Structures are given as structure tokens and as C-alpha cells.
Amino acid sequence: MSATPVCRMATPDDLPALVALEALFPGDRLSRRSLAAALQRSTSHVWVVEAAPGEVLANLVCFTRRDSPWWRIYSVVVHPSGRGKGHARRLMAAVSDAALRAGAAGLRLEVREDNAAARGLYAALGFTVRGRRPGYYDDGAAAVQLQRPFFAHERLA
């Protein structure tokens, strides 16, 4: 394992590792077909954090739409052994940088209402609550809708 994990855009070669990572979680996971499509679409952006080639520790899937200035983070997955090591923060920095360069208004996402760790990270990154969606997840759990607008001074950086 390399000392410093690398954050980079995913490629189709990463599909087996992405599927294996998703399989570690019981519900609300992306299928092989959905991941393969996300790796091909021009409106999808997929990043990975890897320790070594083929050893994916975390991934983030984000979608854009022509009719919306907001980028939507659809999925953030971190291997259980990699939690608390800054991998999600690395992924969020990568998507924020790309969205800023593309002129996006900001980022939006949904997070499980009961996921205190993720909600804490998003709050620390400047996300604020914009709504709540009862019964959003497969198991009936509610989602909190968050957004993080970009400000003029960030666009100039």
C-alpha cells in the first residue's frame, strides 16, 4: 500500500473495484450497470481514492444536468477500513474544484438523516440544510437535502 492515497478521475478499468466497494454495503448501492453508465456519460463524474493501482478505498459519483447550474453528488462510498482518514474530504475537494472550474452554482446532495459522521463532514465543508425527504432510502430512512453554494471569491481563486 502506498503511503499517500491518490485521488483521481475513475476510468472504465476501475469498474471491478467500484463494484466490489459498493458490494460491501447492504442497501442503496449502485449496480454494476449504473456504475458502468456513470463512467461513460459526459454528464457523470466519478472520482476514486486509491492506495495502489486497483485498490480503491473510496469513490464519489456526481451528476450534472444542462438545465441546472448545480452539480449533484449522488454517492460517496468509503471502504470501512478507510473511514476517518480523509478520503471523503479528498473526494469532496476534487468535485468542488471541478465544479468551480466548470462554473457551477454549487453542490447538492442527500445524506441519511441518521448518518452523523457524514453530516458532520458536510457541515464542516459549508453545506447547509435545504430540505428533508422522508422515506428516501430503501429501508425507509429519511434523507436530509444539503447544498453548498459557491461564492464569488472562490471563483476567483
C-alpha positions in Angstrom: 0.0 0.0 0.0 1.4 3.4 -0.9 1.9 5.9 1.9 -0.3 8.6 0.3 -3.5 7.6 -1.3 -4.2 9.3 -4.7 -7.5 11.0 -5.7 -8.2 10.8 -9.5 -10.9 10.5 -12.0 -12.1 7.0 -12.4 -11.8 5.1 -15.7 -13.7 2.1 -17.0 -10.8 -0.1 -15.8 -11.9 0.8 -12.2 -15.3 -0.8 -12.7 -14.5 -4.1 -10.9 -13.0 -2.3 -7.9 -16.0 0.1 -7.7 -18.5 -2.8 -7.8 -16.5 -4.6 -5.1 -16.6 -1.5 -2.9 -20.3 -1.0 -3.4 -20.9 -4.7 -2.5 -19.6 -4.0 1.0 -22.8 -2.1 1.8 -26.2 -3.8 2.3 -28.6 -1.3 0.7 -28.9 1.8 -1.5 -25.8 0.8 -3.6 -25.1 1.5 -7.2 -25.4 -1.5 -9.5 -22.6 -2.6 -11.9 -24.8 -1.3 -14.7 -25.3 2.1 -13.1 -21.6 2.4 -12.4 -20.6 1.4 -15.9 -23.0 4.0 -17.3 -21.7 6.7 -14.9 -18.2 6.0 -16.2 -19.3 6.6 -19.8 -21.7 9.6 -19.6 -20.5 13.1 -20.2 -22.9 14.3 -17.5 -21.4 12.0 -14.9 -18.1 12.5 -13.0 -16.6 9.7 -10.9 -13.6 10.0 -8.7 -11.7 7.4 -6.8 -9.2 7.4 -4.0 -6.8 4.5 -4.4 -3.9 3.2 -2.2 -2.3 1.4 -5.1 -3.4 0.6 -8.7 -6.7 -1.3 -8.5 -7.0 -0.8 -4.7 -9.9 1.6 -4.5 -10.5 3.0 -0.9 -13.3 5.4 -1.8 -15.4 6.8 -4.6 -17.7 9.7 -5.4 -20.3 9.8 -8.2 -21.6 13.2 -9.3 -24.1 14.2 -12.0 -24.7 17.4 -13.9 -27.7 18.5 -16.0 -27.8 21.0 -18.8 -30.8 22.7 -17.2 -29.3 23.1 -13.8 -26.3 25.1 -12.6 -25.9 22.8 -9.6 -23.8 19.6 -9.5 -25.5 16.8 -7.7 -23.4 14.4 -5.6 -25.1 11.1 -5.9 -22.9 8.8 -4.0 -19.9 8.9 -1.7 -18.6 5.5 -0.6 -15.6 4.8 1.7 -14.3 1.4 2.5 -14.9 0.6 6.2 -11.1 0.3 6.8 -10.6 3.7 5.3 -13.1 5.7 7.4 -11.8 8.7 9.3 -8.7 9.0 7.1 -9.8 12.0 5.0 -10.8 10.1 1.8 -14.3 11.6 1.6 -12.7 15.0 2.2 -10.3 14.4 -0.7 -13.2 13.4 -3.0 -15.2 16.4 -1.9 -12.3 18.7 -2.7 -11.9 17.1 -6.2 -15.6 17.5 -7.1 -15.6 21.1 -5.7 -12.6 22.1 -7.7 -14.1 20.6 -10.9 -17.5 22.2 -10.3 -15.9 25.6 -9.7 -13.8 25.3 -12.9 -17.0 24.4 -14.8 -18.8 27.5 -13.5 -21.4 25.5 -11.3 -23.5 27.4 -8.8 -22.6 24.9 -6.2 -23.1 21.3 -5.0 -26.2 19.5 -3.8 -26.6 16.1 -2.2 -28.8 13.9 0.0 -27.5 12.2 3.1 -29.1 9.8 5.6 -30.6 11.7 8.4 -29.0 9.2 10.8 -25.5 9.4 9.3 -24.0 11.8 11.9 -20.4 11.3 10.6 -21.3 12.3 7.0 -23.5 15.2 8.1 -20.6 16.5 10.3 -18.2 16.4 7.4 -20.7 18.1 5.1 -21.4 20.8 7.7 -17.6 21.4 8.1 -17.4 21.8 4.3 -20.0 24.5 4.3 -23.1 22.5 3.3 -26.4 23.7 4.8 -29.8 22.1 5.0 -32.3 22.9 2.2 -34.9 20.2 2.9 -35.8 16.8 4.2 -37.1 13.7 2.3 -39.0 11.2 4.4 -38.7 7.6 3.3 -36.0 8.4 0.8 -33.8 5.3 1.3 -34.6 1.6 0.6 -35.0 0.9 4.3 -37.4 3.8 4.8 -34.8 6.2 6.4 -35.2 9.9 5.8 -32.7 12.0 3.8 -31.6 15.5 4.6 -31.0 17.6 1.5 -27.9 19.7 1.6 -26.4 22.3 -0.6 -23.1 24.3 -0.7 -23.3 27.3 -3.0 -20.0 28.7 -4.4 -19.2 32.3 -3.7 -17.6 34.9 -6.0 -14.3 34.9 -4.1 -14.0 31.1 -4.7 -14.4 31.5 -8.4 -11.5 34.0 -8.5 -9.1 31.7 -6.6 
